[in-house]
Amino acid sequence: MPLSNRLAAEFIGTLWLVLGGCGSAVLAAVFYGPDKYPLGIALVGVSLAFGLTVLTMAYAIGHISGCHLNPAVSVGLWAGGRFPVSDLIPYIIAQVLGGIAGAAIIYLIYTGKGDFSTLGGFAANGFGEHSPGKYGLNAALICEIVMTFMFLIVILGSTHKNTPTGFAPIAIGLCLTLIHLISIPVTNTSVNPARSTSQAIFVGGWALEQLWLFWVAPIVGAAAAGFFHRWMANDNPA
């Protein structure tokens, strides 16, 4: 498949991940109907939304680009011997641009609300005072590294040549749902630098200042998982 086609797929796929996942957090997590009746989807709903974006896109574009949708996933697949280093930078650029486009759509929708404001966080990732549960820097680092490590273990395992085909999107989508159920209170869950960047750009200030963690930790966790899985599955070249 030509690189241009694969990059287009990564762009639209990451746009959908941010629009579906972050959009659910911004627009639907807390919502009240008539007489203040609670209709919001809350933490569980947002977690499912992120998982569903990956599951649906894996079937939609997996045959085109591999459906990475995440710079950390691309790095982890490279470390696991599944992805050429020459494609890393183009994939990452397409993912970040797709994420920003998704965040822009959320912003355009959100501004249709009379009392809109990004001061509530706009689903940005953070630690310390900007963590939903007020978790500190060390907790955020550990959480993001470990969650991304396990995410890549599931991705690499479920897409291995010796694994039954066709079920990988389900395992990966459910894994991302579980990751969000665990870590939304800690960092609002990143495990994806493109997703973090897209929201931070619209929030600015503290979100951009803390963005470094949501690049470093996911990439460290993903790379470690890639090398570990290659050894564990005995995929090293002879």
N, C-alpha and C positions, 0 to 999 in steps of 0.2 A: 504494500500500500504506500503511495507517495507520501512524503513527509507533510506536504501541505494539507492533505486530507486528514491525516492523523492529528495535526495541530488544530484543524477546524473542529474535529470531534472533541478534543480535550477542552477547547474553548467553550463549546456549547454544553459539554458535560459539567464543567466546573461552574458555569453560569447556573445550571439547574441545581447543583448541590447547594450553592449559596442562596439562590432564590427559594428553594424548597426548605432547606434547613434553617438558615438565618431568618428567612421570611416568616416561617412558622413561629420563631421565637419573638420576633418584633411585632408581628401583626396578630397572632392568635394565642400566644401563651397565656396572656391575661386579657380576657374579654368578657364583658357583661352585656347580657341581653336586656329585654324589657324588665322593669322593676328590679334592676341590678341582679338578675339571675345569672349565676356564673356559667359561662359557656366556653371559657378558655381551655386550651389543651394541656397547659402546665408542663412540668418537666418530662413526664412520660410521653406526652404527645410530641414534644420537640425532639426527644430522643428517637421516636419512631420515624419522624419526618426525615431526619438525617439518614437513617438506615434505608428508608424507602427511596431517597434520591439516588443513593449508590446502587441499590438493587435494580431500579428501573433503568438507570443509565448503563449498567453493566450489560444488560440484554440489548440495549439500544445501540451502543457504540463499542462494546467490548471487542467485536470482530474487526473494528476499524483501527482503534488506537490502543486497545488494552484497557481502556477506561481507568486511567490512573487518578485523574481529577485532583491531584495532590502532589506537590513537590517532594514531600517525604516518601510517598509511595514510589515515585520514580527513582529516588535515591536508593530506597530499600531494594527495589527490583534490580537496579544496577549492582548493588553489593551482593545480591543473591545470584548474580550471573545470568539474569533474565533480560537485561536491557542494556543497549550500547551507550557508552559514555558520550558519544558524539551527539546523541539526541537529548541529553539531559537539559541543557540550557534552553533549546527551543521549546521543549515540553513545559518547563517551568514558566517561561514567559507566557505561553498560551494559557496555562492554568491561572496565573495571576491576573491576566487581562480578563479572562472569563469570569473569575471571581469578582473583580471590580464591576464588570457589566451587570452581574447578578445583584450586587449591592446597590448599584445605581437604580435598577428597576424597583427594588424594595424602597429606596429613598423616594422615588417619584410617586409610588403608591402612598407611602407614609405621609408625605406632605399634603395629601388630600384630606388629612385629618386636621381639624381646626387647632387642636392643642398639641400638635406634633413637636417633638424635641429629641435630639440625639443625646441629651444629657442623661437619659436613662441607660445609656450604654450601647444601644443599637446592635445588641448581640455581640459586642466586641469582647475579646478575651482579655483577662487581667488577673493580677494577683494583689495581695495586700488589701487595701481599701476598695479595690476594683474587682476583687473576687466575690462572687455571689455569697459565699460562706465566710469571707474574710480570711482565707488561707494565705499564708505568707509565701515569699519567694522560693524557699526550699521545697515546700510542699508542692508548689506549682511545677517546679522543675522535675521532681520525682514523678509526679502524676503524668505529665506530658511525655516524659521519656518512656515510662513503663507502658502507658496506654498505646503509644505509637509502636513500641516494640511488639506488643501482643497483636496489634492490628496487622502488622506485617507478617507475623508468624502465621496468622490465619490466612492472609492473602497468598503467601507463598505456598502454604500447605494445600489450600483448596484449589489452587491453579497448577499444582505439580502434575507432571506428565503421567504419574502413576495413580492419580486421583480420578475417580469417575467424573466424566465431563458433564457440564450442564447445571451443576449444583453450586458452583463457586459463588455466583452472585447472591444466593440466599445466605450462605455462610458469612460472606463479607458484609452484607447489609445488616444481618442480625448482630454481628460483631460490633459494627459501628453504633448500633442502637445500644448495646450493652455498655460500650465505652462511654456514651453520653449519660446513661443512667448512673454510672459511677462518678463521673468527673464534672458534670455541669456545676455542682456546688463549689468545686475547687477553682476552676479556671474559666467556666462557661464552655469548656471543651474546645480545644483546637485540634490537635493531632494533624493539622493541615495548615501550613504557612500561607497558602493562597487564601483560604477562608479567613484567616486572621487578618491578613493584609487588607482584604476587601472592606471589612468593617472598620478597621482602624483608620483608613483614609477618610471615612465620612465622620468619624468621631473626633479625630485629631487629638492634640494634647496628650493626655496620659496614655491613650491607647497606642499612639505612635511611639511614645517613650518606652512602653513595655513590650512592644512588638518583637524586639530581639529574642526574647525568651521563646516566642511561639514560632520562630524559625530554628533556633539552635536546638531546643529540646526535641521536637519531632524528628529533625534530621538525624540527630545523634541516636535516638531510639530506633529509627528505621534502618540506618546503616548497620547498627549492631545486630538487629534482627536478620538482616540480609546475610551478613557473614556467618552468623550463628546457624541459620537454617541451611545454608549451603553445606556447612560441616555436618550438621545433624542428619540431613537427608543424604549425605555422602554424594553430593553433586559436584565436588571438586574435580577438575580434570585430572586424569591419570598422569 
